[in-house]
Structures are given as structure tokens and as C-alpha cells.
Amino acid sequence: MKNLVAAFLLSLAVAAHPAASQAQSPAPQANTTATDARLITDAGFAEEDVGYLVVDLGNKRVVASHNPDRTFLPASVAKIPAIAASLAILGGDHRFLTTLHADGELRDGVLSGSLTLHGGGDPFLSSEDLQTMARALAASGVKRVDGSFLYDASALVEVPRINDLQPEAAGYNTGVGALSVNFNRVRLNWTKDRPDPSAAAAAISENLVLPLPGIGLAFAEQDPAGPFVRAGTPSEDRWLLSPTLAAKGEDWLPVGNPSLITAEVFRALAAADGVVLPEPAPGVVPVGAREVARHESLPLSEIASGVLRYSNNLSAELIGLAASHALTRRVLSLEDSGTALSAWWQLRLPAEDWTGFTVENHSGLSSKSRATPRQIVAMLEEAAGLLGGADLHALLKPISWKGVKGSARVKTGTMSYARGLAGYIDTATGRRLAFAIFFNDAEGRAALDASFDPRVVAIDPKSRTWRDRALKLEQTLTTEWAEQ
């Protein structure tokens, strides 16, 4: 399978195809009951704005369908194909490694040479994990490094944010890199009720709070059209704060240079254990350097469960990048990595119609990604049993409905003017269904993208009303399927 995928990717030049997202969907195939059709129109949706497919996994019978072959913007439902493929490619017991390497002579507590922190793309790396590594370094006898402290993030691509058409200050639109810590978010605290207004950023984990003076913060003289606006390039991690902010407050900011911030967190933790390190600089592990500490992540199956239930975008990107690297042995961009996993699915399920299927990344944070209900259901059917040693059904978030005997395990997806829900329904009679349902307002989404301002974080109020209508109809339909 790896050789087939590699050959297929080479034939594509491992390039995403812009035409894919523009491809015309096949003519809608409706198998909609009169009742469901009325529900769609009564909810204020055009028939083409809604698509779903529901299949009984036991006998492969189509339980319900409406526009099953029409492409929709999947939002975070796109995490299903990324995670399911990654489990099969890497295995549910795969662990991500973060390692520390020393090069040079150690004498009287002084390392004359280099110390290198190497990232393996751990999606859940925390300050506590780095603290354990720092303590192992101190236990090895190192008290000071007379040379260089390097951080090596070369295992995966590093980008300052997941998507350029998402707000720059949104905590879900972080930088991505092989060295990422605390989900690449920092907590911002500010106060303006003193003669000199002040602001500070800190790395926050379950048990540790570490100041990060390297993140630049300053109050703007005039309103910069957003509460927090980047100053300089995205990877510089410098912010201007609006003068209209409350007198005191706190919020979260995304990290744009994750490998540097991770190295700074490690340096602070090492100092707390009596190890003095130079300022961090980018580099690679020297040939022949010895390993002095390592951290192994949780198994991928446990990480995947958390990602599917809480929909962390950074973690999904790192998992997908690791899987595409295992397939191609190349460091790919987010878009090319999405293409690689798409190719894997096409080779695994060659009988399916993949027309229009395209993913710009692995998290679903994209206006360009497209999928049909039938394509998502085909992947759910393939992953319904053990895939890479992990049962996808067990990894999805469980939900139930008041007054309904059936239950479900699902992945949600929500963006402005796009809503999706997919997973498995266990009906009141004990049948298990695979399903995908999407709602899109293509014109509303296109207008939003056309007027996009990266400084604006607020959600379009009209899209909230649209989403509420989608959620109500979604619950009506899914409970109807559960009660069959």
C-alpha cells in the first residue's frame, strides 16, 4: 500500500489540484421522503443546501438519502478521513517521540558543545512533559551549556497558522510544527487600571504557569480593528492590544512560531532545575550526538479519541502530517499532506466515486475542502471495525437525545454557513447506521470569504441564526433515523 501511494503521489507531483474544489458535483440523487423534503423547506433551506446519506451497516441498506453525491464544505467532519487514515497507516499504538541530544564534552557540569531539542510532532506535548525531560537533563550532570541550545523541528513542515482565511487571533488557528507545546496557545493577561498599562503572556498547562517574555505585547494608540492584532509577520509573535479593552482581562492567543516557543518553555524549565542554557536557535541534531532524555506520547488511539471528541485543530494537523510523512518519506505542506491522504483513501476504496473530494488540510479549517455524504459514509463503513488496532466507533464522541432510545457517536463540524455531523447511530432496535449530514450556504460563505478581514474575530450574527436552524433540523432528522 505504501508503494502504491508513493507511486500515485509521484504521478500527481504531490500537488493539490485547485480544480478539484471547483469540480461540478454529479446531479443530485434524491431518495427523500415527502416528509423530509417538507422539513427541509419548512426550515428555510433550499433543497440543494442539505445533503445526507444513512446506511445500515448490517445489510448495507440505504435508510435515508438526500443529495448524497453533492459536494459540501465539511468543516471539522474532515477530521474523520484524516484520523481514520492515520490510524490505519501509523497504527493505534503509534507514539510520538520528543528527544534531547547532547554533543560535546561534559566536564564539571559544563557541556562544551550543543544541546538539541528534537520534535517528533507530539500533538499533546505539555509543559509537564518538557519538565520531566529537563529534570532528566539535570540528573545527567549538565549544569550549563557552553555552546548552543538548538531546537530541531525539521521532521514536519512548520507554518505560522493553519488557514489564512481565518482570524489571526483565533485560538483555533495556531501555528503548526514538529515542536508544539500546550496546543500552541498562550494566555494573555492585561491591566489598564494603573498609570502604566501592562500585558503579559504565559504558557499554561495543567499544573504549570510559565511567563513568556519573548512574546511582544503593546497597547495600540488607536483601535486596530480588532481586540488583538498581529504586529509584523505571523511567526514573530508580536501583538497590538486594542485601547478599548476592559480595564482588566485575560484571553488566549495562538502561537505563530511554535518551535521557538517550545524551546523557550524548555529553557525556562531547565533553569528551574539549575541548568543554564543559551538562548535557543534553530538547528538540527548533530550526527553522533547522544540522546540524554526522551518523552513518548500517549498511544495514537488515545490521542485520536481526544481529538475527535474535542476537535483540536492543531492535533489533527500533526497527526495527518505524521501519516503522510510515513507514506511518502517527505516533509509536505498541509495541502499536499491532505492530497496524500486523499490518495490513500482512493487506493483503499477504488470502487467509490471520489469526484470533487478535496481537503486543504487535516483539521477541516478551510473554505476550500469538499466532500459528499456518500464519500464520508464510505470511509465510516471502512473504519467501522478495527482500523489500525483502534475502533473508530469507540473513539467518537457519544451523544444521546432526550426521550429517544437510540444513541450515537459523532464528529461535528461547524463554520460560518457550514454545518456537518457524521458518525454512527445505534437505533432503538439495535441496528448500527453510518451517516453523514451536511448543511451549506454557499453564497453566504463566499460573501464572508470575499470580505474577510484577518483582524476581526467576531462571528457573523446572520450565520449564527442560520446555524441554529441547521442544528434544529439536524436533530429532527437524526432522531428520526435513531427511532427507526
C-alpha positions as CSV (number, residue, x, y, z in Angstrom):
1,M,0.0,0.0,0.0
2,K,2.8,2.4,0.8
3,N,4.5,1.8,-2.5
4,L,1.2,2.3,-4.4
5,V,0.5,5.5,-2.6
6,A,4.1,6.8,-3.2
7,A,3.8,6.0,-6.9
8,F,0.4,7.6,-7.1
9,L,1.6,10.7,-5.4
10,L,4.6,11.0,-7.7
11,S,2.2,10.9,-10.7
12,L,0.4,13.8,-9.1
13,A,3.6,15.6,-8.3
14,V,2.2,15.6,-4.8
15,A,0.3,18.8,-5.6
16,A,-3.2,19.7,-4.6
17,H,-5.5,20.3,-7.5
18,P,-7.3,23.6,-7.4
19,A,-9.7,22.4,-10.0
20,A,-11.0,19.7,-7.6
21,S,-12.8,22.2,-5.3
22,Q,-14.4,23.7,-8.4
23,A,-15.5,20.4,-9.9
24,Q,-19.2,20.1,-10.7
25,S,-20.9,17.6,-8.5
26,P,-22.9,14.9,-10.1
27,A,-26.6,15.6,-10.4
28,P,-28.3,15.4,-7.0
29,Q,-29.6,11.9,-6.3
30,A,-32.6,12.3,-4.0
31,N,-34.3,9.5,-2.2
32,T,-36.0,11.9,0.1
33,T,-39.4,11.2,1.7
34,A,-42.1,13.7,1.2
35,T,-41.9,14.4,5.0
36,D,-38.2,15.0,4.9
37,A,-38.5,17.3,1.9
38,R,-41.1,19.3,3.7
39,L,-38.9,19.5,6.8
40,I,-36.1,20.9,4.7
41,T,-38.2,23.6,3.1
42,D,-40.1,24.5,6.3
43,A,-36.7,25.0,8.0
44,G,-35.9,27.7,5.4
45,F,-33.3,25.7,3.4
46,A,-33.2,25.2,-0.3
47,E,-33.1,21.5,-1.3
48,E,-29.5,21.9,-2.6
49,D,-28.3,23.3,0.7
50,V,-28.8,20.0,2.5
51,G,-27.3,16.6,1.9
52,Y,-27.3,13.3,3.8
53,L,-26.9,9.6,3.5
54,V,-27.7,6.9,6.1
55,V,-26.7,3.3,5.6
56,D,-27.4,0.3,7.7
57,L,-24.0,-1.4,8.4
58,G,-25.6,-4.8,8.9
59,N,-27.3,-5.2,5.5
60,K,-25.9,-2.1,3.6
61,R,-29.5,-0.9,3.0
62,V,-29.9,2.9,2.4
63,V,-32.1,4.1,5.2
64,A,-32.3,7.7,4.0
65,S,-30.7,9.9,1.5
66,H,-30.9,13.4,0.0
67,N,-28.2,14.8,-2.4
68,P,-25.8,12.0,-1.3
69,D,-23.4,12.8,-4.2
70,R,-23.4,16.6,-3.9
71,T,-20.2,18.1,-2.5
72,F,-20.4,20.2,0.7
73,L,-17.9,22.1,2.9
74,P,-17.3,19.5,5.7
75,A,-15.7,21.7,8.3
76,S,-14.4,19.6,11.2
77,V,-16.1,16.5,9.8
78,A,-12.9,16.4,7.7
79,K,-11.1,15.1,10.8
80,I,-12.8,11.7,10.2
81,P,-10.9,10.9,7.0
82,A,-7.7,12.3,8.4
83,I,-7.8,10.4,11.7
84,A,-9.1,7.1,10.3
85,A,-6.4,7.0,7.6
86,S,-3.7,7.9,10.1
87,L,-4.8,5.1,12.5
88,A,-4.5,2.6,9.6
89,I,-1.2,4.0,8.4
90,L,0.6,4.5,11.7
91,G,-1.3,2.1,13.9
92,G,-3.3,2.8,17.0
93,D,-0.2,2.1,19.2
94,H,2.0,4.6,17.5
95,R,3.7,7.0,19.8
96,F,5.3,10.4,19.0
97,L,8.8,11.0,20.3
98,T,10.4,14.2,21.6
99,T,14.1,13.8,22.3
100,L,17.0,15.8,23.8
101,H,20.5,15.3,22.4
102,A,23.9,16.4,23.7
103,D,27.0,16.8,21.5
104,G,30.4,17.6,23.1
105,E,32.4,17.0,26.2
106,L,30.8,17.2,29.7
107,R,33.2,18.3,32.4
108,D,32.4,19.6,35.9
109,G,28.8,20.1,34.9
110,V,29.6,22.1,31.8
111,L,28.7,20.8,28.4
112,S,31.1,22.3,25.8
113,G,29.1,21.8,22.6
114,S,25.5,21.8,21.8
115,L,22.2,20.6,23.3
116,T,19.4,19.9,20.8
117,L,15.6,19.6,21.5
118,H,14.2,17.4,18.6
119,G,10.5,17.4,17.9
120,G,8.5,14.4,16.6
121,G,5.1,16.1,16.2
122,D,3.6,15.1,19.5
123,P,0.1,16.6,19.4
124,F,-0.3,16.6,23.2
125,L,3.2,17.7,24.3
126,S,2.8,19.7,27.5
127,S,5.0,21.8,29.9
128,E,4.9,18.9,32.3
129,D,6.4,16.6,29.6
130,L,9.2,19.1,29.0
131,Q,9.8,19.5,32.7
132,T,10.4,15.7,33.0
133,M,13.0,16.0,30.2
134,A,14.6,19.0,31.9
135,R,14.9,17.1,35.1
136,A,16.5,14.1,33.2
137,L,19.0,16.6,31.8
138,A,19.9,17.9,35.2
139,A,20.2,14.3,36.5
140,S,22.7,13.6,33.8
141,G,25.1,16.1,35.4
142,V,24.6,19.0,33.0
143,K,24.5,22.4,34.8
144,R,25.4,24.7,32.0
145,V,25.8,24.6,28.2
146,D,28.9,26.4,26.9
147,G,27.9,26.4,23.3
148,S,24.5,26.4,21.7
149,F,20.9,25.3,22.5
150,L,19.2,24.2,19.3
151,Y,15.7,23.3,18.5
152,D,15.1,20.8,15.6
153,A,11.6,20.9,14.1
154,S,12.7,19.5,10.7
155,A,10.6,16.4,11.0
156,L,7.5,18.2,9.8
157,V,6.5,21.4,8.0
158,E,6.2,24.5,10.2
159,V,3.6,27.1,9.4
160,P,2.5,30.2,11.4
161,R,-1.2,29.4,11.2
162,I,-3.4,26.7,9.8
163,N,-5.5,28.8,7.4
164,D,-5.0,32.3,6.0
165,L,-8.8,32.9,5.7
166,Q,-9.4,32.5,9.5
167,P,-9.0,35.2,12.1
168,E,-5.3,35.7,13.1
169,A,-6.1,36.0,16.8
170,A,-8.4,32.9,17.0
171,G,-7.0,30.3,19.4
172,Y,-8.1,27.5,16.9
173,N,-5.9,28.9,14.1
174,T,-2.5,28.3,15.6
175,G,0.9,27.7,14.1
176,V,1.8,24.0,13.3
177,G,5.2,22.4,13.8
178,A,7.0,19.3,15.0
179,L,7.8,21.1,18.3
180,S,4.4,22.3,19.6
181,V,3.5,22.6,23.3
182,N,0.3,23.2,25.2
183,F,-1.7,23.2,21.9
184,N,0.2,26.3,20.8
185,R,-1.9,28.7,22.7
186,V,-0.7,31.2,25.4
187,R,-2.8,33.0,27.9
188,L,-2.8,36.8,27.8
189,N,-3.4,38.9,30.9
190,W,-3.7,42.6,30.8
191,T,-4.5,45.5,33.2
192,K,-5.2,49.2,32.3
193,D,-6.2,50.4,35.7
194,R,-2.7,51.6,36.6
195,P,-0.7,54.6,35.3
196,D,1.3,52.3,33.1
197,P,-0.9,49.7,31.3
198,S,0.7,46.3,31.2
199,A,0.2,42.9,29.5
200,A,1.9,39.6,29.8
201,A,1.7,36.2,28.1
202,A,2.3,32.8,29.8
203,A,2.5,29.2,28.8
204,I,-0.4,27.4,30.6
205,S,-0.6,23.6,31.2
206,E,-2.4,21.6,33.8
207,N,0.0,22.3,36.7
208,L,2.4,24.9,35.4
209,V,2.3,28.6,34.5
210,L,5.4,29.9,32.8
211,P,5.9,33.6,31.8
212,L,6.9,34.1,28.2
213,P,8.6,37.5,27.9
214,G,9.6,36.7,24.3
215,I,6.0,37.3,23.1
216,G,5.8,41.0,22.3
217,L,2.7,42.9,23.7
218,A,1.9,46.5,23.5
219,F,-1.2,48.7,23.6
220,A,-2.1,50.4,20.3
221,E,-2.7,54.2,20.4
222,Q,-5.7,53.8,18.1
223,D,-8.2,50.9,17.8
224,P,-6.5,48.4,15.4
225,A,-9.9,47.0,14.2
226,G,-9.7,44.0,16.5
227,P,-9.1,43.3,20.2
228,F,-5.7,41.7,19.3
229,V,-3.8,42.3,16.1
230,R,-0.5,40.8,15.0
231,A,2.4,43.3,14.6
232,G,4.9,42.2,12.0
233,T,4.9,38.7,10.4
234,P,2.8,35.9,11.9
235,S,5.9,34.0,13.1
236,E,7.1,36.9,15.1
237,D,4.5,36.5,17.9
238,R,4.1,40.2,18.5
239,W,0.7,41.7,19.2
240,L,-1.0,45.1,19.5
241,L,-3.8,45.3,22.0
242,S,-6.8,47.5,21.5
243,P,-7.1,50.5,23.8
244,T,-10.9,49.7,24.0
245,L,-10.3,46.5,26.0
246,A,-11.7,46.3,29.5
247,A,-9.6,47.6,32.4
248,K,-8.6,44.0,33.3
249,G,-8.9,40.8,31.5
250,E,-7.5,37.6,30.0
251,D,-7.8,35.7,26.8
252,W,-6.0,33.2,24.7
253,L,-3.7,33.9,21.7
254,P,-2.3,31.5,19.1
255,V,1.4,30.9,18.8
256,G,2.9,31.6,15.3
257,N,6.4,30.3,15.9
258,P,5.7,27.0,17.8
259,S,9.2,25.5,17.8
260,L,10.8,28.7,19.3
261,I,8.2,29.0,22.0
262,T,8.6,25.3,22.8
263,A,12.3,25.8,23.2
264,E,11.8,28.8,25.4
265,V,9.4,26.8,27.6
266,F,12.1,24.1,27.9
267,R,14.8,26.6,28.7
268,A,12.7,28.1,31.5
269,L,12.0,24.7,32.9
270,A,15.7,23.7,32.7
271,A,16.6,26.9,34.6
272,A,14.2,26.0,37.3
273,D,16.2,22.8,37.8
274,G,19.5,24.5,37.9
275,V,20.5,24.1,34.2
276,V,21.6,27.3,32.4
277,L,21.0,27.2,28.6
278,P,21.9,29.8,26.0
279,E,19.1,31.5,24.0
280,P,17.5,28.9,21.7
281,A,18.3,28.9,17.9
282,P,17.0,26.7,15.1
283,G,19.2,23.8,14.0
284,V,19.4,20.0,13.5
285,V,20.6,17.2,15.7
286,P,24.4,16.8,15.0
287,V,25.5,13.5,13.7
288,G,26.7,11.3,16.5
289,A,25.0,13.3,19.2
290,R,23.9,11.2,22.2
291,E,20.4,11.1,23.5
292,V,20.1,12.3,27.1
293,A,16.3,12.4,27.5
294,R,13.1,11.4,25.7
295,H,9.4,11.7,26.0
296,E,7.0,9.2,24.5
297,S,3.4,10.4,23.8
298,L,0.2,8.6,24.6
299,P,-0.7,6.0,22.0
300,L,-2.3,7.4,18.9
301,S,-5.6,5.7,19.6
302,E,-5.9,7.7,22.9
303,I,-4.8,10.9,21.2
304,A,-7.2,10.4,18.3
305,S,-10.1,9.9,20.8
306,G,-9.4,13.3,22.4
307,V,-9.0,15.0,19.0
308,L,-12.3,13.6,17.7
309,R,-14.2,14.4,20.8
310,Y,-12.8,17.9,21.4
311,S,-11.9,18.8,17.8
312,N,-8.5,20.3,18.4
313,N,-7.3,21.6,15.0
314,L,-3.5,21.6,15.7
315,S,-3.6,18.0,16.9
316,A,-5.5,16.9,13.8
317,E,-2.9,18.6,11.6
318,L,0.0,17.0,13.4
319,I,-1.5,13.5,13.2
320,G,-2.2,13.9,9.4
321,L,1.3,15.3,8.7
322,A,2.8,12.3,10.5
323,A,0.8,9.9,8.5
324,S,1.6,11.5,5.1
325,H,5.3,11.5,6.1
326,A,5.1,7.8,6.8
327,L,3.6,7.3,3.4
328,T,5.9,9.5,1.3
329,R,9.0,10.0,3.5
330,R,8.7,13.6,2.6
331,V,8.0,16.8,4.6
332,L,4.8,18.0,3.0
333,S,2.8,21.2,3.2
334,L,-0.6,20.9,4.9
335,E,-2.3,21.0,1.4
336,D,0.0,18.4,-0.1
337,S,-0.4,16.2,3.0
338,G,-4.2,16.4,2.6
339,T,-3.7,15.3,-1.0
340,A,-1.5,12.4,0.1
341,L,-4.1,11.0,2.5
342,S,-6.9,11.6,-0.1
343,A,-4.8,9.4,-2.5
344,W,-4.6,6.8,0.2
345,W,-8.3,6.6,0.5
346,Q,-8.8,6.5,-3.3
347,L,-6.4,3.5,-3.4
348,R,-8.1,1.8,-0.5
349,L,-11.6,2.2,-1.8
350,P,-11.2,2.3,-5.6
351,A,-14.8,1.5,-6.3
352,E,-16.1,4.7,-4.7
353,D,-16.8,7.8,-6.7
354,W,-14.2,10.4,-5.4
355,T,-15.4,13.2,-7.7
356,G,-15.0,16.6,-6.0
357,F,-13.3,15.2,-2.9
358,T,-10.6,17.6,-1.8
359,V,-9.1,18.5,1.6
360,E,-6.9,21.6,2.1
361,N,-5.7,20.3,5.4
362,H,-6.5,17.7,8.1
363,S,-8.5,19.8,10.6
364,G,-11.3,21.0,8.3
365,L,-10.4,24.6,9.0
366,S,-10.9,25.5,5.3
367,S,-13.4,27.0,2.9
368,K,-11.9,25.0,0.0
369,S,-12.4,21.4,1.3
370,R,-15.2,19.5,-0.2
371,A,-16.8,16.0,0.4
372,T,-20.0,14.3,-0.4
373,P,-22.2,12.5,2.2
374,R,-21.5,9.2,0.3
375,Q,-17.8,9.6,0.5
376,I,-17.8,10.2,4.2
377,V,-20.2,7.3,4.8
378,A,-17.9,5.0,2.7
379,M,-15.0,5.9,4.9
380,L,-17.1,5.3,8.1
381,E,-18.1,1.9,6.7
382,E,-14.4,1.1,6.1
383,A,-13.5,2.2,9.6
384,A,-16.4,0.6,11.4
385,G,-14.4,-2.3,12.6
386,L,-10.8,-2.3,13.9
387,L,-8.7,0.0,11.8
388,G,-5.0,0.1,12.8
389,G,-5.9,-1.6,16.1
390,A,-8.5,1.1,17.0
391,D,-12.3,1.0,16.7
392,L,-13.3,4.4,15.3
393,H,-16.8,4.0,16.7
394,A,-15.4,3.9,20.2
395,L,-13.2,6.9,19.6
396,L,-16.1,9.2,18.6
397,K,-18.0,11.4,21.0
398,P,-21.1,9.7,22.4
399,I,-24.4,11.6,22.3
400,S,-28.0,10.8,23.2
401,W,-31.3,12.6,22.7
402,K,-33.9,13.3,25.4
403,G,-36.8,10.9,25.0
404,V,-35.1,8.9,22.3
405,K,-34.0,5.3,22.9
406,G,-31.3,5.4,20.2
407,S,-27.8,6.9,20.7
408,A,-24.9,7.9,18.5
409,R,-21.2,8.5,18.3
410,V,-20.4,11.5,16.2
411,K,-18.0,14.1,14.9
412,T,-19.4,17.6,14.5
413,G,-18.3,20.3,12.1
414,T,-19.2,24.0,12.3
415,M,-18.0,27.0,10.4
416,S,-20.0,30.1,9.4
417,Y,-22.6,28.9,6.9
418,A,-21.4,25.3,7.1
419,R,-22.5,22.6,9.4
420,G,-21.9,18.9,9.4
421,L,-22.4,15.8,11.5
422,A,-21.2,12.3,10.8
423,G,-20.7,9.1,12.6
424,Y,-22.7,6.1,13.8
425,I,-26.2,5.8,15.1
426,D,-27.3,2.8,17.3
427,T,-31.0,2.7,16.7
428,A,-33.7,1.8,19.2
429,T,-33.9,-1.7,17.7
430,G,-30.2,-2.4,17.9
431,R,-29.2,-1.6,14.3
432,R,-26.0,0.4,13.7
433,L,-26.1,3.0,11.0
434,A,-23.3,5.0,9.4
435,F,-24.4,8.5,8.4
436,A,-23.3,11.9,7.2
437,I,-25.4,15.1,7.0
438,F,-24.3,18.5,5.8
439,F,-25.8,22.0,5.6
440,N,-24.1,24.7,3.4
441,D,-25.0,28.2,2.4
442,A,-22.5,28.5,-0.5
443,E,-23.4,32.2,-1.2
444,G,-23.2,33.2,2.4
445,R,-19.8,31.5,2.9
446,A,-18.4,33.0,-0.4
447,A,-19.5,36.5,0.6
448,L,-17.9,36.1,4.0
449,D,-14.6,35.0,2.5
450,A,-14.7,37.9,-0.1
451,S,-15.0,40.4,2.7
452,F,-12.6,38.7,5.1
453,D,-10.5,40.8,7.5
454,P,-8.0,38.8,9.5
455,R,-8.2,41.2,12.4
456,V,-11.9,40.5,13.0
457,V,-12.6,37.7,15.4
458,A,-16.4,38.2,15.9
459,I,-18.7,35.7,14.2
460,D,-21.2,37.0,11.6
461,P,-24.5,37.2,13.6
462,K,-26.5,36.1,10.5
463,S,-24.5,32.9,10.4
464,R,-25.5,32.2,14.0
465,T,-29.2,32.3,13.1
466,W,-28.5,30.1,10.1
467,R,-26.6,27.6,12.2
468,D,-29.5,27.4,14.8
469,R,-31.9,26.5,12.0
470,A,-29.4,23.8,10.8
471,L,-29.0,22.4,14.3
472,K,-32.7,22.1,14.8
473,L,-33.3,20.3,11.5
474,E,-30.2,18.1,12.1
475,Q,-31.7,16.9,15.4
476,T,-35.1,16.3,13.9
477,L,-33.6,14.1,11.1
478,T,-31.0,12.2,13.2
479,T,-33.6,11.3,15.9
480,E,-35.9,10.1,13.2
481,W,-33.2,7.8,12.0
482,A,-32.4,6.6,15.5
483,E,-36.0,5.7,16.2
484,Q,-36.4,3.5,13.1
